[in-house]
């Protein structure tokens, strides 16, 4: 009996030890793991009533399992997906809307010592501090492990006195590379931050950690709204939650402090051999040169951004040219602001109409979702393309400027782009306003960069060259800082009477602007908001593609699409009424130097006189600069006779390609001779027909360069 009692005592002792060891092992193990292996989808339909207009509401809910407890965390946002991770799958978050949230009573509880870590791979840096894990830091309790707008890792926690303690890495987390980040706290050793198993920051904590009890746990979204880091005009920028743009995997929380050996061993064990599953990002590309014309399409950026848009397959407009590998693109990612795109993908634009209020800029840059901006193809023939872009002058909250109390209409703009096969277009911008005499900006030379690019990649240091009609030129360089030579109060002084601007991009095809010398053009160097340590040019990324309400933000890195500005032009109006102002300019892409564009400028601003010879069947309606076209009218509607015209070209009024519009010509194809020599269609000329309310018009594009008079004969082609 005595022996039995001893055996029983021994067995009880073994059981107690075993239970103690099991308990100790449980305490040493993680209290929460999000493995992101799969997610669940639930649909719930809720009736709103029995009336015909009370449609049922469909709710879609997604959740993901926390591995230790089996509890579900909600998976929220417009776009997320599972992709290959460091161990099985990882969660891809869009950086704009998506995040994971664990409700308070299901959150991992930590007391004194604790550790929190995860693997992450960034597609772009967050706009401000963004958590991998945020346990109620907004309440003045709990902890935060995350990344700032420059890619520094950070670990933060509150003590029981409400004091925030924080440490961050000096080194930056690289984009598109798996990185392990870990924060460890103990009352004796304080805080330690690890990157890829190496301690990179530490600090003592003179206080006791204050855990967040029964509070929500956020993954990939901050619990505090902030303006983006680098905000320039806070009054015109909204505070928002920052979201993580990229991948998270193996998020693990311990209720104890891990040792450096444990962290290092774990990282070495899990270290992925394959790069993260992040789609490359670049501005939309379009196949090279093709048949001249405009097409509707929906251009792709990257999957998460594309998923934001409620559009079909005809959201954007692209114009291609058959004689050059350049494009004119109207893309929703820029608010449809038209961009000349070079053969190697360098984007440039000539801005838009802009005004201002106490809420910041009113402009299509602020129309991030294209709620007001619309683009449509008006004409599309081999002879020319006409595109209409319409937009409101709205601020970042979609308030339109100077709303008329009588009509309810604010300020709107119609811009018409008349584009020709030689890569030259007329921009005709008409502003509608109750006060068109107030302050507006009509042109700014803007270069747009995709992710991975900075202004210095797209622009030569000697970025601008100006020319007058005499061929005198002067170039302006940013190599030693903002140009100051030949500049007075921002305005350029050389050459005299400049009408041509060429942007010296790192491409064969370069964008240019030509203004009518009769409109008194003045050019000003953009001379504010420089950050020389990042670029010799001004550099921002609140536009394009960004979705938050921000009126100005310095680019922190090349992770986002961004833009730079070089100059502004001011010039007189083309036409004006009580409620409208119209201005015009010539622009396009060229391989020619600036002074070689003088003949083109003369051919538009001082075109050769056109005379009709030997016929009373046509009327000459003159040259329209706003369309770069000679206008004639067939008086015998739909029954054209032979038409002979002379263009009195000279050195001061040269021909640099030209277009004829013959109204009411009818459906006949034309046959053309120049100086008694027949021209071949698609070689010497292109033509097309347009239907109008009155009849069918003929458009003829003639490829010809001359400083001497020419004679042109146009006759209806006889068909069998």
Secondary structure, DSSP 8 states (H G I E B T S, - for coil): -HHHHHHHHHHHHHHHHHHHHHHHHHHHSEEEEE----EEEEEEEE---SSTT---EEEEEEEEE-TTT--EEEEESS-EEEEE-SSSEEEEEESSS-EEEE-GGGS----SSEEEEEEEEEEE--SS-EEEEEESGGGT-SEEEEE-TTSEEEEEEEBTTS-EEEEEEEEE--BTS-EEEEEEEETTTEEEEEETTEEEEEE--SS-B----S--EEESB-SS-B--TTBS-GGGS--B--B-EEEEEEEEEESS---HHHHHHHHHHH--SS--------S----S--SSEEEEE-----HHHHTT----S--EEEEE-SSSS-EEEE-GGGTT--EEE-TT--EEE----BEEETTEEESGGG-TT-SS-EEEEEEE-SSEEEEEEEEE-B-TT--BSS--TTT----EEEEEEEEETTSEEEEEEEEE-TTTTS--B--EEEEEE-TT--HHHHEEEEEEEEE-TT--EEEE--TTSS--TTEETTEE-SSTT--EEEEEESSSSEEEEE--GGG--EEEE--SS--TTT-SS--B-SSSS--S--S-BB--SSSS-EEEEEEEEE---SEE-SSEEEEEEEEEEESS-GGGGHHHHHHHHT--EEEE-S-SSEEEEEEETTTTEEEEEESSTT----EEEEEE--SSS-EEEEEEEEET--S--EEEEETTEE--BTTTEEEEEEE-SSSEEEEEEEEEEESS-EEEEEEE----
